Amino acid sequence: MSNAELIGKTKEYVKELLAGENTGHDYAHTLRVYETACLLARQEAADMTTVALAALLHDVDDRKISAETSDSLERARVFLKKNGCGMEETGRILTIIREVSFAGKDSVRPSTVEGMCVQDADRLDALGAVGIARAFAYGGRSGRAIYDPDEVPDPELDRERYYQSRSSSIGHFYEKLLLLEGLMNTETAKAVARRRTAFMEEYLKEFFAENAGEDIKTAACKKGREQENL
């Protein structure tokens, strides 16, 4: 089987496996990560096939999707074995998948340039307009509040506390999303992350302003002044 045929078969497998997934970790997310990771791989002179396969398979054993295989990475491992990947290549891909996830202060910097490309691609998809949409999709699916004015988000969570956190979707911005810019590996990802993070910060300003009714108060004051001048 050629590399192109293997990548095509992997896409089909992941598309079928993630059908109906509604936490923001769906096939569309996988394709965005795949395409971004391949772009970064070309710039970083990384192994394209390894990056492509790791990017496509990076969520199939994610604890949010398949908690029972998240430690063993059984789905990815079995798929690669069935489709002719050798032990060495399979090991490289599984290592990238193990290193990709955010885990608070215990997040891992990938040990290979291929892993850096996949991790950056996955994290970029958590930023910007798409990242905002995914954050609220995941929060709603998980039964989390949109915003809790009484919570105090903690950006210093370790792995265990991060996984146990039940913060609101807005709290998630401060416990993960706004931290990602500083964790990028490649220069291209750093530049994109800066722009997407700035967009998210502007969104949060608008969210808090609307939540406090500042625009309504401003409009009401303006209307009142206009009536006084009649």
N, C-alpha and C positions, 0 to 999 in steps of 0.2 A: 504494500500500500504506500503510495506517495505521501509526502508531507501535506500536500494540498488536499488529498482525499481524506487523510486523517483529520485535518482541521475541519473539513466539511462535515465529516461524521460526528465530530465532537460538538459542532454547532447543533446538529439535529438532536443529539442526545440531551444536551442542556436545554434546548427549547422545549422538548417533550417533558423533561423532568421538572422544569419550573413553570409549566402551564398552570395558570390560576394563582400563582404566587402574588401576594398583595401587600407585602411589607416594604416594597421599594427595592427588593433584591430579586427582581424578575429578570426575564430574558433580555428585555430592553437595556437594563442596567448592565448585564453581562456583555452585551454587544458594545456598549459605550466603553466599558473598561478594556475590552479586547482591542478595539480600534485605537484608543488612546495609548494603550501599552505598546502596540505595534509601532505606532508613530515614535514613541520615546525610544523603543528598541533600535529603530533605524538610526536615530540621532546618537545613541550611546554605543553603537556597534555591538549590541547584545545578540545572542542567538535567537533568531526570529521564531523558530518552531517551538522552542522551550517557552518563550514568552507567550506565544499564542495559546498553547495548550494550558499553561498555568492560568492565564487570564480567563479563558473560557470555563475552566473547572473550579475557579477560586471560591465559588459559593455553594457548590453542590453538597458539601458536607458542613456548611456553616451551621453553628449551633442554633441560629434562628430558624433554619429550614430543616435540618436533620440532626437534632441533638444527639441521637443515638449513634451517629457515625462521626461526630465532630472530632473526637479524639483519634480514632483510627484512620480517618479519611478513606473509609472503605469504598464509597461510591467512586471517587476519583481513582483510587488504586485498582479496583477491579476493572473499570473501564479501560484504563491504560494497558493493563495486562492482556485483556481480551483483544485489544487492537494492536498488539505487536510491539509495544514499547518495552525496551530492555530495562533491566533493574536499575542501571545507572541513570538513565534518562528519567525513569519514573521517580527515582529518589530525588533528583534535582527539582522536578516539578512539585512533588509533595512538600519539599522543604520550602519552596516559594509560597505555597498555599498556607503552610503553618505560620509563616512569618508575616503574612499580609495584613492581618487584622489589627485594628486599634484596640489597645487594652490599657487605657489610662497611662499612668506613669511607667507601667511595665511593657509598653509597646516596644516591639523589636525592630531594630534597623536591619534590613535584609543583608544577608551575607554575600550576595552576588549582585552583579549589575542587572541581571534578568529579574531578580526579585525586587530590586529598586524600581524598575520600570512598571511592574505589575502593581506594587504597593502604591506608587504615585498615581497611577491611573485610577485605582479603586478609591483613593482618597480625594482625587479631584472630582469624582462623581458625587461626593458628599458635600460639595461646595457649590456656591452660586445658585441660580434659579432652580436648577434641577435638584441640587442638594436640599433646598428649602422644601420643595415638593416631596422629596423622599422622606425628609424628617417628619413631616406631618402625616404622611401615609403610614410610616412605621409606628408613630405615636398613636394614631387612631386604631390601627390594627392591634396594638398592644394594650389598649384601654387606658392610655395615659392622658392626662389633662393637656389642653393646649398650653395653658399658662397657670401657674400657681404663684400669686404674689407673696405668699408666706415662705416659699422655699428659698434656700440659700445654696445655689449650685456650687459644687466643689470641683475646681479644675485640677486638683491634686490627687484624684482617686487612683488607687492601685488596681490591678487586674480584678481581684475578687470584689472590691467595693464597686468598681465600674460595672461589672456584670450584674451586680445586685441592685444597682441604682434604679429607682422608679421615678426619676425626675420627669417633669413635664417636657413637652416638646421644645418649649423655649429654653428650659433649663439645659436641655441636651446641646443647645448651641454652645453653652459655656463649659460644659463638661467634655465636649469632643470637637464639635465642628470648627469653632474659632481657634482651636489649638493646632489644626492640621497644617496650616500654612508654614508653621515653624518646624514641621516634621518632614517636609518634602526632601527628596534625595537629589533629583536632577534639576538642572538650571531651568529647563523649559517648564517643568512642573511648578517650580518656585514662582516663576513669573505669572503663570496662569492662576495659581493659588492666591497671589496678592490681589489680582483683579476680582476674582470671585469672592474672596473674603470681604473686600471693601463693599461689594454689592450686598452681602449678607448683613454687614454692619449698618448699612443704610436702611435695609429692611427692618432691622430691629428698632432703629430710631423711630421709624414710621409706626411700627407695631405698638410701641410704648406710648407714642403720642396719641394714636387713635384709642388705645385702651384707656387712657386718661381723659379722653374727650377733648383734647386740646384744640383740635380743628373745629369742633362744634362750638366750644366756648369762644374761639376767635371769631367765628362767623356770627354768633349771637351778639357779641360786643359790637361788631361792625354794623350789624343791623340796628342795634340800639342807638348808636351814634347817628346813623342816617335818619332815624325817626326824630331824634332830638333836634336835628337841623332843619326839619320841615317847617 
